[in-house]
Amino acid sequence: MKAYTIIKQEIEALFGVQGVILRIYEGEVQYIVAFADFKKIGQLREIIPVADWRMDFLGKQGVICISYPADMELIRKEMEERMFP
């Protein structure tokens, strides 16, 4: 899973921190899949869906998780406005 390998350090930095799961396709971020509260590296304690999209976390599209210090509600609102203009 190429995307996972590329951002291994970023995933490690998420220990116990709010994170965001993004869908990646051919190196480009397509959309936010979910917000997650990481209990420990590689384990999702809670996933809050942003939309009804489903994806295989170990699939070929790839998933990356990054720290997101920004306000979660603001991000969610912005994504809803983009998805449902």
MMTF fields as JSON, N, C-alpha, C and O atoms, coordinates in Angstrom:
{
  "mmtfVersion": "1.0.0",
  "mmtfProducer": "UNKNOWN",
  "numBonds": 339,
  "numAtoms": 340,
  "numGroups": 85,
  "numChains": 1,
  "numModels": 1,
  "chainsPerModel": [1],
  "groupsPerChain": [85],
  "chainIdList": ["A"],
  "bondAtomList": [4, 2, 8, 6, 12, 10, 16, 14, 20, 18, 24, 22, 28, 26, 32, 30, 36, 34, 40, 38, 44, 42, 48, 46, 52, 50, 56, 54, 60, 58, 64, 62, 68, 66, 72, 70, 76, 74, 80, 78, 84, 82, 88, 86, 92, 90, 96, 94, 100, 98, 104, 102, 108, 106, 112, 110, 116, 114, 120, 118, 124, 122, 128, 126, 132, 130, 136, 134, 140, 138, 144, 142, 148, 146, 152, 150, 156, 154, 160, 158, 164, 162, 168, 166, 172, 170, 176, 174, 180, 178, 184, 182, 188, 186, 192, 190, 196, 194, 200, 198, 204, 202, 208, 206, 212, 210, 216, 214, 220, 218, 224, 222, 228, 226, 232, 230, 236, 234, 240, 238, 244, 242, 248, 246, 252, 250, 256, 254, 260, 258, 264, 262, 268, 266, 272, 270, 276, 274, 280, 278, 284, 282, 288, 286, 292, 290, 296, 294, 300, 298, 304, 302, 308, 306, 312, 310, 316, 314, 320, 318, 324, 322, 328, 326, 332, 330, 336, 334],
  "bondOrderList": [1, 1, 1, 1, 1, 1, 1, 1, 1, 1, 1, 1, 1, 1, 1, 1, 1, 1, 1, 1, 1, 1, 1, 1, 1, 1, 1, 1, 1, 1, 1, 1, 1, 1, 1, 1, 1, 1, 1, 1, 1, 1, 1, 1, 1, 1, 1, 1, 1, 1, 1, 1, 1, 1, 1, 1, 1, 1, 1, 1, 1, 1, 1, 1, 1, 1, 1, 1, 1, 1, 1, 1, 1, 1, 1, 1, 1, 1, 1, 1, 1, 1, 1, 1],
  "groupList": [{"groupName": "MET", "atomNameList": ["N", "CA", "C", "O"], "elementList": ["N", "C", "C", "O"], "formalChargeList": [0, 0, 0, 0], "bondAtomList": [1, 0, 2, 1, 3, 2], "bondOrderList": [1, 1, 2], "singleLetterCode": "M", "chemCompType": "L-PEPTIDE LINKING"}, {"groupName": "LYS", "atomNameList": ["N", "CA", "C", "O"], "elementList": ["N", "C", "C", "O"], "formalChargeList": [0, 0, 0, 0], "bondAtomList": [1, 0, 2, 1, 3, 2], "bondOrderList": [1, 1, 2], "singleLetterCode": "K", "chemCompType": "L-PEPTIDE LINKING"}, {"groupName": "ALA", "atomNameList": ["N", "CA", "C", "O"], "elementList": ["N", "C", "C", "O"], "formalChargeList": [0, 0, 0, 0], "bondAtomList": [1, 0, 2, 1, 3, 2], "bondOrderList": [1, 1, 2], "singleLetterCode": "A", "chemCompType": "L-PEPTIDE LINKING"}, {"groupName": "TYR", "atomNameList": ["N", "CA", "C", "O"], "elementList": ["N", "C", "C", "O"], "formalChargeList": [0, 0, 0, 0], "bondAtomList": [1, 0, 2, 1, 3, 2], "bondOrderList": [1, 1, 2], "singleLetterCode": "Y", "chemCompType": "L-PEPTIDE LINKING"}, {"groupName": "THR", "atomNameList": ["N", "CA", "C", "O"], "elementList": ["N", "C", "C", "O"], "formalChargeList": [0, 0, 0, 0], "bondAtomList": [1, 0, 2, 1, 3, 2], "bondOrderList": [1, 1, 2], "singleLetterCode": "T", "chemCompType": "L-PEPTIDE LINKING"}, {"groupName": "ILE", "atomNameList": ["N", "CA", "C", "O"], "elementList": ["N", "C", "C", "O"], "formalChargeList": [0, 0, 0, 0], "bondAtomList": [1, 0, 2, 1, 3, 2], "bondOrderList": [1, 1, 2], "singleLetterCode": "I", "chemCompType": "L-PEPTIDE LINKING"}, {"groupName": "GLN", "atomNameList": ["N", "CA", "C", "O"], "elementList": ["N", "C", "C", "O"], "formalChargeList": [0, 0, 0, 0], "bondAtomList": [1, 0, 2, 1, 3, 2], "bondOrderList": [1, 1, 2], "singleLetterCode": "Q", "chemCompType": "L-PEPTIDE LINKING"}, {"groupName": "GLU", "atomNameList": ["N", "CA", "C", "O"], "elementList": ["N", "C", "C", "O"], "formalChargeList": [0, 0, 0, 0], "bondAtomList": [1, 0, 2, 1, 3, 2], "bondOrderList": [1, 1, 2], "singleLetterCode": "E", "chemCompType": "L-PEPTIDE LINKING"}, {"groupName": "LEU", "atomNameList": ["N", "CA", "C", "O"], "elementList": ["N", "C", "C", "O"], "formalChargeList": [0, 0, 0, 0], "bondAtomList": [1, 0, 2, 1, 3, 2], "bondOrderList": [1, 1, 2], "singleLetterCode": "L", "chemCompType": "L-PEPTIDE LINKING"}, {"groupName": "PHE", "atomNameList": ["N", "CA", "C", "O"], "elementList": ["N", "C", "C", "O"], "formalChargeList": [0, 0, 0, 0], "bondAtomList": [1, 0, 2, 1, 3, 2], "bondOrderList": [1, 1, 2], "singleLetterCode": "F", "chemCompType": "L-PEPTIDE LINKING"}, {"groupName": "GLY", "atomNameList": ["N", "CA", "C", "O"], "elementList": ["N", "C", "C", "O"], "formalChargeList": [0, 0, 0, 0], "bondAtomList": [1, 0, 2, 1, 3, 2], "bondOrderList": [1, 1, 2], "singleLetterCode": "G", "chemCompType": "PEPTIDE LINKING"}, {"groupName": "VAL", "atomNameList": ["N", "CA", "C", "O"], "elementList": ["N", "C", "C", "O"], "formalChargeList": [0, 0, 0, 0], "bondAtomList": [1, 0, 2, 1, 3, 2], "bondOrderList": [1, 1, 2], "singleLetterCode": "V", "chemCompType": "L-PEPTIDE LINKING"}, {"groupName": "ARG", "atomNameList": ["N", "CA", "C", "O"], "elementList": ["N", "C", "C", "O"], "formalChargeList": [0, 0, 0, 0], "bondAtomList": [1, 0, 2, 1, 3, 2], "bondOrderList": [1, 1, 2], "singleLetterCode": "R", "chemCompType": "L-PEPTIDE LINKING"}, {"groupName": "ASP", "atomNameList": ["N", "CA", "C", "O"], "elementList": ["N", "C", "C", "O"], "formalChargeList": [0, 0, 0, 0], "bondAtomList": [1, 0, 2, 1, 3, 2], "bondOrderList": [1, 1, 2], "singleLetterCode": "D", "chemCompType": "L-PEPTIDE LINKING"}, {"groupName": "PRO", "atomNameList": ["N", "CA", "C", "O"], "elementList": ["N", "C", "C", "O"], "formalChargeList": [0, 0, 0, 0], "bondAtomList": [1, 0, 2, 1, 3, 2], "bondOrderList": [1, 1, 2], "singleLetterCode": "P", "chemCompType": "L-PEPTIDE LINKING"}, {"groupName": "TRP", "atomNameList": ["N", "CA", "C", "O"], "elementList": ["N", "C", "C", "O"], "formalChargeList": [0, 0, 0, 0], "bondAtomList": [1, 0, 2, 1, 3, 2], "bondOrderList": [1, 1, 2], "singleLetterCode": "W", "chemCompType": "L-PEPTIDE LINKING"}, {"groupName": "CYS", "atomNameList": ["N", "CA", "C", "O"], "elementList": ["N", "C", "C", "O"], "formalChargeList": [0, 0, 0, 0], "bondAtomList": [1, 0, 2, 1, 3, 2], "bondOrderList": [1, 1, 2], "singleLetterCode": "C", "chemCompType": "L-PEPTIDE LINKING"}, {"groupName": "SER", "atomNameList": ["N", "CA", "C", "O"], "elementList": ["N", "C", "C", "O"], "formalChargeList": [0, 0, 0, 0], "bondAtomList": [1, 0, 2, 1, 3, 2], "bondOrderList": [1, 1, 2], "singleLetterCode": "S", "chemCompType": "L-PEPTIDE LINKING"}],
  "groupTypeList": [0, 1, 2, 3, 4, 5, 5, 1, 6, 7, 5, 7, 2, 8, 9, 10, 11, 6, 10, 11, 5, 8, 12, 5, 3, 7, 10, 7, 11, 6, 3, 5, 11, 2, 9, 2, 13, 9, 1, 1, 5, 10, 6, 8, 12, 7, 5, 5, 14, 11, 2, 13, 15, 12, 0, 13, 9, 8, 10, 1, 6, 10, 11, 5, 16, 5, 17, 3, 14, 2, 13, 0, 7, 8, 5, 12, 1, 7, 0, 7, 7, 12, 0, 9, 14],
  "groupIdList": [1, 2, 3, 4, 5, 6, 7, 8, 9, 10, 11, 12, 13, 14, 15, 16, 17, 18, 19, 20, 21, 22, 23, 24, 25, 26, 27, 28, 29, 30, 31, 32, 33, 34, 35, 36, 37, 38, 39, 40, 41, 42, 43, 44, 45, 46, 47, 48, 49, 50, 51, 52, 53, 54, 55, 56, 57, 58, 59, 60, 61, 62, 63, 64, 65, 66, 67, 68, 69, 70, 71, 72, 73, 74, 75, 76, 77, 78, 79, 80, 81, 82, 83, 84, 85],
  "secStructList": [7, 2, 2, 2, 2, 2, 6, 2, 2, 2, 2, 2, 6, 6, 6, 6, 1, 3, 3, 3, 3, 3, 3, 3, 3, 6, 6, 3, 3, 3, 3, 3, 3, 3, 3, 3, 3, 3, 3, 3, 6, 6, 3, 3, 3, 3, 3, 3, 3, 1, 1, 1, 7, 7, 7, 7, 6, 6, 1, 6, 6, 7, 3, 3, 3, 3, 3, 7, 7, 1, 7, 2, 2, 2, 2, 2, 2, 2, 2, 2, 2, 2, 2, 7, 7],
  "xCoordList": [0.84, 0.0, 0.883, 1.376, 1.071, 2.048, 1.787, 2.708, 0.546, 0.237, 0.596, 1.102, 0.333, 0.635, 2.13, 2.575, 2.903, 4.356, 4.921, 5.792, 4.428, 4.942, 4.765, 5.639, 3.651, 3.382, 3.46, 2.74, 4.339, 4.485, 4.776, 4.213, 5.643, 5.976, 4.759, 4.561, 3.947, 2.748, 1.775, 1.136, 1.659, 0.774, 1.282, 0.504, 2.58, 3.157, 2.927, 2.797, 2.875, 2.678, 1.253, 0.972, 0.352, -1.054, -1.379, -2.541, -0.39, -0.641, -1.525, -1.088, -2.757, -3.66, -4.151, -4.574, -4.098, -4.457, -5.599, -5.758, -6.401, -7.451, -6.814, -5.771, -7.433, -6.886, -7.973, -9.159, -7.567, -8.483, -8.068, -6.878, -9.04, -8.745, -9.125, -10.252, -8.176, -8.408, -8.37, -7.618, -9.181, -9.079, -8.066, -8.127, -7.136, -6.077, -6.205, -6.398, -6.098, -6.109, -5.039, -5.071, -4.091, -2.994, -2.288, -1.956, -2.068, -1.304, -2.069, -1.502, -3.351, -4.134, -5.195, -5.806, -5.402, -6.464, -7.795, -8.021, -8.683, -9.983, -11.03, -11.776, -11.088, -12.029, -11.734, -10.993, -12.318, -12.192, -13.198, -14.386, -12.716, -13.596, -14.207, -15.413, -13.401, -13.906, -12.955, -11.781, -13.489, -12.664, -12.452, -13.354, -11.293, -11.011, -10.277, -9.471, -10.58, -9.863, -8.967, -9.453, -7.664, -6.741, -6.361, -5.754, -6.727, -6.37, -4.905, -4.192, -4.461, -3.05, -2.766, -3.689, -1.513, -1.12, -1.811, -1.783, -2.426, -3.021, -4.359, -4.902, -4.908, -6.196, -7.163, -6.846, -8.336, -9.342, -10.276, -10.874, -10.403, -11.335, -12.739, -13.732, -12.802, -14.096, -13.952, -12.979, -14.921, -14.934, -16.244, -17.322, -16.143, -17.326, -17.434, -16.692, -18.336, -18.424, -18.782, -19.579, -18.169, -18.488, -19.513, -20.341, -19.461, -20.388, -20.601, -20.046, -21.399, -21.731, -20.722, -20.912, -19.642, -18.63, -18.053, -17.889, -17.748, -17.112, -15.824, -15.743, -14.83, -13.607, -12.897, -13.084, -12.088, -11.302, -10.038, -9.218, -9.873, -8.71, -7.398, -6.353, -7.443, -6.226, -6.245, -5.449, -7.148, -7.311, -6.27, -5.408, -6.366, -5.365, -5.415, -4.417, -6.564, -6.664, -5.747, -5.185, -5.604, -4.737, -5.472, -6.392, -5.062, -5.612, -4.445, -3.506, -4.492, -3.481, -4.191, -5.311, -3.545, -4.082, -3.125, -1.918, -3.662, -2.799, -3.378, -4.583, -2.515, -2.95, -3.687, -3.276, -4.758, -5.527, -5.85, -6.841, -5.027, -5.255, -6.448, -6.908, -6.945, -8.047, -9.343, -9.443, -10.315, -11.603, -12.381, -12.654, -12.733, -13.393, -14.755, -15.101, -15.526, -16.847, -16.734, -17.541, -15.743, -15.541, -15.179, -15.683, -14.298, -13.909, -15.121, -15.33, -15.909, -17.101, -18.063, -18.609, -18.27, -19.167, -18.654, -19.423, -17.355, -16.769, -16.929, -17.238, -16.718, -16.848, -18.29, -18.535, -19.252, -20.661, -21.023, -21.779, -20.484, -20.765, -20.19, -20.783, -19.038, -18.436, -19.217, -19.406, -19.672, -20.369, -21.796, -22.317, -22.431, -23.827, -23.971, -24.509, -23.482, -23.513, -24.93, -25.119],
  "yCoordList": [-1.18, 0.0, 1.241, 1.67, 1.795, 2.856, 4.083, 4.6, 4.548, 5.756, 5.581, 6.504, 4.396, 4.124, 4.202, 4.775, 3.626, 3.615, 5.036, 5.378, 5.842, 7.196, 8.024, 8.819, 7.846, 8.71, 7.953, 8.265, 6.957, 6.168, 7.051, 6.824, 8.048, 8.925, 9.724, 9.929, 10.174, 10.92, 10.038, 10.497, 8.784, 7.87, 7.65, 7.631, 7.486, 7.292, 8.514, 8.385, 9.686, 10.914, 11.033, 11.898, 10.17, 10.257, 9.561, 9.508, 9.042, 8.296, 9.094, 10.103, 8.645, 9.295, 10.666, 11.454, 10.96, 12.29, 12.191, 11.173, 13.256, 13.288, 13.204, 13.81, 12.463, 12.335, 12.417, 12.495, 12.399, 12.428, 11.324, 11.136, 10.595, 9.57, 10.146, 10.6, 10.124, 10.667, 9.552, 8.589, 9.677, 8.735, 9.288, 10.45, 8.424, 8.825, 8.007, 6.792, 8.672, 7.96, 8.57, 9.764, 7.742, 8.19, 9.411, 10.36, 9.365, 10.42, 11.684, 12.611, 11.743, 12.941, 12.655, 11.586, 13.619, 13.479, 13.701, 14.752, 12.702, 12.846, 13.424, 14.328, 12.907, 13.455, 12.898, 11.926, 13.521, 13.025, 11.902, 12.07, 10.76, 9.613, 9.66, 9.463, 9.915, 9.898, 10.631, 10.832, 11.022, 11.547, 10.407, 9.598, 10.337, 9.215, 9.687, 10.616, 9.019, 9.26, 8.05, 6.945, 8.256, 7.134, 6.784, 7.585, 5.571, 5.105, 4.708, 4.982, 4.067, 3.746, 3.584, 3.53, 3.507, 3.447, 2.291, 1.157, 2.582, 1.543, 1.028, 0.1, 1.593, 1.109, 2.274, 3.289, 2.129, 3.172, 2.869, 1.795, 3.799, 3.614, 4.025, 3.416, 5.059, 5.553, 6.154, 6.851, 5.882, 6.493, 7.256, 6.699, 8.521, 9.346, 9.61, 10.44, 8.93, 9.085, 10.51, 11.185, 10.948, 12.241, 12.051, 12.93, 10.912, 10.613, 9.107, 8.362, 8.67, 7.25, 6.442, 5.243, 7.091, 6.346, 5.244, 5.408, 4.13, 3.03, 2.696, 2.821, 2.275, 1.865, 0.829, 0.749, 0.046, -0.977, -0.314, 0.174, -0.293, 0.376, -0.243, 0.404, -1.479, -2.12, -2.267, -3.015, -1.559, -1.687, -0.922, -0.245, -1.044, -0.465, 1.062, 1.706, 1.643, 3.102, 3.751, 4.82, 3.088, 3.624, 4.572, 5.28, 4.575, 5.481, 6.085, 5.375, 7.381, 7.96, 8.65, 9.138, 8.687, 9.333, 10.436, 10.215, 11.621, 12.734, 13.454, 13.411, 14.107, 14.938, 16.146, 16.699, 16.553, 17.688, 18.628, 18.425, 19.658, 20.576, 21.505, 22.145, 21.578, 22.489, 22.033, 20.9, 22.916, 22.636, 21.596, 21.798, 20.488, 19.387, 19.791, 19.399, 20.561, 20.958, 21.845, 21.732, 22.721, 23.586, 22.756, 23.0, 21.772, 20.897, 20.138, 20.041, 19.607, 18.842, 19.715, 19.281, 20.953, 21.872, 22.171, 22.176, 22.417, 22.705, 21.522, 21.699, 20.308, 19.124, 18.924, 18.55, 19.165, 19.035, 20.034, 19.709, 21.253, 22.269, 21.872, 22.162, 21.21, 20.76, 19.597, 19.518, 18.686, 17.493, 17.804, 17.204, 18.754, 19.083, 20.583, 21.282, 21.078, 22.536, 23.067, 24.266],
  "zCoordList": [0.0, 0.0, 0.0, 1.044, -1.155, -1.35, -0.475, 0.158, -0.437, 0.33, 1.797, 2.435, 2.326, 3.737, 3.981, 4.975, 3.073, 3.226, 3.202, 4.002, 2.299, 2.132, 3.401, 3.748, 4.091, 5.231, 6.552, 7.5, 6.605, 7.828, 9.047, 10.118, 8.896, 10.023, 10.477, 11.674, 9.525, 9.889, 10.658, 11.605, 10.261, 10.975, 12.392, 13.345, 12.522, 13.848, 14.732, 15.949, 14.131, 14.894, 15.427, 16.256, 14.956, 15.344, 16.655, 17.058, 17.305, 18.539, 19.5, 20.053, 19.697, 20.633, 20.222, 21.068, 18.934, 18.459, 17.466, 16.793, 17.373, 16.364, 14.983, 14.735, 14.101, 12.761, 11.711, 12.032, 10.474, 9.353, 8.401, 8.144, 7.875, 6.879, 5.525, 5.323, 4.603, 3.275, 2.246, 2.395, 1.2, 0.095, -0.893, -1.297, -1.269, -2.19, -3.471, -3.42, -4.619, -5.89, -6.774, -7.073, -7.19, -8.043, -7.456, -8.167, -6.143, -5.505, -5.171, -4.592, -5.525, -5.256, -4.195, -4.183, -3.311, -2.321, -3.021, -3.621, -2.941, -3.586, -2.642, -3.018, -1.426, -0.462, 0.921, 1.072, 1.911, 3.27, 3.456, 3.184, 3.919, 4.132, 5.521, 5.673, 6.524, 7.895, 8.816, 8.504, 9.95, 11.021, 12.002, 12.217, 12.588, 13.481, 14.723, 14.684, 15.822, 17.068, 17.27, 17.51, 17.173, 17.205, 18.629, 19.339, 19.04, 20.378, 20.397, 21.363, 19.335, 19.182, 17.697, 16.883, 17.354, 15.95, 15.246, 15.723, 14.114, 13.293, 13.772, 13.173, 14.826, 15.326, 15.446, 16.066, 14.858, 14.936, 16.099, 16.152, 17.021, 18.123, 17.689, 18.087, 16.873, 16.439, 15.049, 14.761, 14.195, 12.867, 12.725, 12.929, 12.376, 12.172, 10.672, 10.146, 9.974, 8.524, 8.112, 8.764, 7.011, 6.434, 5.33, 5.088, 4.663, 3.578, 3.521, 4.328, 2.572, 2.477, 1.682, 1.474, 1.232, 0.496, 1.36, 2.569, 0.737, 1.45, 0.71, -0.512, 1.464, 0.803, 1.642, 2.856, 0.98, 1.648, 2.183, 1.406, 3.514, 4.091, 3.627, 3.687, 3.168, 2.687, 1.169, 0.601, 0.526, -0.921, -1.716, -1.156, -3.012, -3.903, -3.937, -4.259, -3.61, -3.662, -2.639, -2.877, -1.491, -0.44, 0.487, 0.077, 1.715, 2.71, 3.464, 3.824, 3.709, 4.58, 5.734, 5.584, 6.863, 8.048, 8.449, 8.55, 8.676, 9.054, 10.263, 10.509, 11.002, 12.114, 11.544, 10.524, 12.185, 11.685, 12.834, 13.536, 13.041, 14.157, 13.954, 14.899, 12.728, 12.43, 13.104, 13.575, 13.142, 13.762, 12.951, 11.767, 13.599, 12.895, 12.334, 11.219, 13.081, 12.6, 11.364, 10.441, 11.343, 10.185, 8.961, 7.864, 9.155, 8.053, 7.532, 6.323, 8.442, 8.051, 7.254, 6.24, 7.718, 7.022, 5.615, 4.653, 5.504, 4.197, 3.252, 2.074, 3.773, 2.925, 2.485, 1.338, 3.376, 3.012, 1.922, 1.006, 2.016, 1.007, -0.347, -1.386, -0.335, -1.595, -2.192, -3.406, -1.316, -1.8, -2.225, -3.165, -1.523, -1.81, -2.009, -1.15, -3.159, -3.395, -3.572, -3.777]
}
